[in-house]
Structures are given as C-alpha cells and as structure tokens.
Amino acid sequence: MASRLQFQRSEPRKVAPFPLVLNSAVQAYVDSYLANSEGLKLSYARSAPYITQMVQLLGQYGVPPDMVYLAFAESSFSKAGAGPWQLTKATARRFGLIVNKFLDERRDPLKSTRAAAEYLAQLHDQVGDWRLTIIAWNTGEGMLSHFVRDRGEDFDALLAHLPARTRSLLTRFMAVAFISKNAHEFGIDEVVYKEPTQYLRISVPGGTPLSKVAEATHSQVYEIQHLNPAILTDRVPPGGYDVVVPLTSKIDADSDWAEIAPHPLWRGGITR
C-alpha cells in the first residue's frame, strides 16, 4: 500500500499576500489571455473540483492562496503529463510522491499540491521573498544563489538577467492571478471556489482491473480513470492503492465491494 503524505504544518500560518505587480510585461500577458479567454475558462473548469482544497493545502504550509495560480501558469491546470504543478520526477519523489511506471502522483491535483506547497514553503524559508521563491522554483536554489551573487538583491536588476523561461513563468503567473482576482471586471467567468464534491476512497488490491472496480462500485471506467489520474495503466498498481470512487456508487453496491475491498476506507471530500 502506498504511504500517505503527512502534513508538516497542521495549522494554517498567517502569511502576507503575494505582491502582484501589473507592469507592462504582465499587462501583455493579461491582454493575450483575454484575447484567447477560452483556454483560461477551460483551466478554471478543470480546477473547479479541487481548487478550494488546494488553497487549503497551501495554507497548511503558510503559502499565499494566490500561489495556486502557479499551477495555471505552469500547465493550464492539466492533469496530463507531469500534472498541474509540472514537478520534476526528482522533486516529486523528494517530497513523497510516487513516480514509477504504474503510478505518477504528480498528476493527482491534491497530492501534487501537498508536495508543491511543502517545496514552496521550503524555498521561501530559504529566500524570504515570494517572487524569489518562484524564481528558485523554476531555476533551482543553486541558480538563484548564482543570480543574486552576480546581480545583487535588487529585484528589477535581477529580473532583467533571468532566463527567458523564468521571466515568462513569473509574468504568466501574475497575469493569471490578476485576471482571476478581477474576472468579473474582465467579463469572464470567475474561478469557482466551492465545497468539494464528496467521494469515497477504498483500499483495492494490486492488479485489480479498473473495470472491476467500476463494476463493483456501480460506476463507469472513465469515472474511475478521471478520479485517479495518477494510475497509469488499466489496473491498480502492484502493492495495492487507495482508489477514489464516486460517493453515489455506494448505493446498493456494498455487497459487490466486499469482493475487492473488504474494509473500505471513508475519506471526506477528495482529500487523500
């Protein structure tokens, strides 16, 4: 059974908001996003089931809530590939995520947010500035130290000499955050913060076909795959895994579950 990540900070810490700046570079990205707003709207729709809990997870580690938009800037909130936060395999494993040929927990919005939150908090503890935290996130701590050593601590001077990809990420992030916080004024749908849909997480033996999980829980295979993006094959990974299923599937399904999960585990929401 895959081990669960543990919170290192059990209570939210008071933290100053991220210092958003609407300069000419950020404004250019704002204009670009608004000119092609369908992509941003799709990102909002993909994030809707998770974003409330993602913000709560960030708060557990003392990370500003606006940092959730880093996932939008990194991936347009995609669960494909390396997931919403685009963590490297090494960083993901460093913060407790499982990444192998059967599982890639970077693709799980909540598990990857826990890892991202811990990493962001650790970076901020080292550099003491949230803008520098994003730079360190993108370039690595060692490269940030190199830039600061060569260019000093003046942020504008530092920014001018950063790699283009790092400047782009920082400005994309601030543009998405600015639009999201002022969506109504821009005439687009706001990002939805709502109560998470209720799901059930059950412990399923390794090797169990997802089709059997779907059959036993009176759901569809595509639902199981959608709720468990970390599972890379059509079977539960070796060693077993806690599989998320729709709460509504519990109706009239208890006897069927007994065949694959004698002791289902209840979890409120989709926190896992």
VENBEL-V472927 format. One line per field, one symbol per residue. phi: phi as a letter, one per 40 degrees, with the letter a starting at -180 (. if undefined). burial: + if it has 24 or more other ideal C-beta (glycine too) atoms within 12 Angstrom, else -. Layout:
phi = ???
burial = ???
This chain:
phi = .ccccbccbcbdbcacccccbcccccdccdcccccbcccccccdcccdcbcccccccdccbgcddcccccccccaffcccfcgdcfcccccdcdbgccbacbbbccccdccccdccccccccccdcbgacccccccdccgdcccdcccccbgccccccdcbcddccccccccdccccccccbddccgbccccbbccccbbbbcbccgcccccdcccbfbbdccccccbccccbcbcddggacccbccccccfbdcccdcbadbdbcbcgbca
burial = -+--+---------+--+-+----++--++--++-----++-++-++++++++++++++++++++++++++++++++++--+++++++--++--+++++---++++++++++++++++++++++--+--++++++++++----+--++------+--++--+---++++++++++++++++-+----+--+----+--+++++++--+-+-+++-++-+---++++++++++--+++--++++++++-++--+---+--++--+----++++
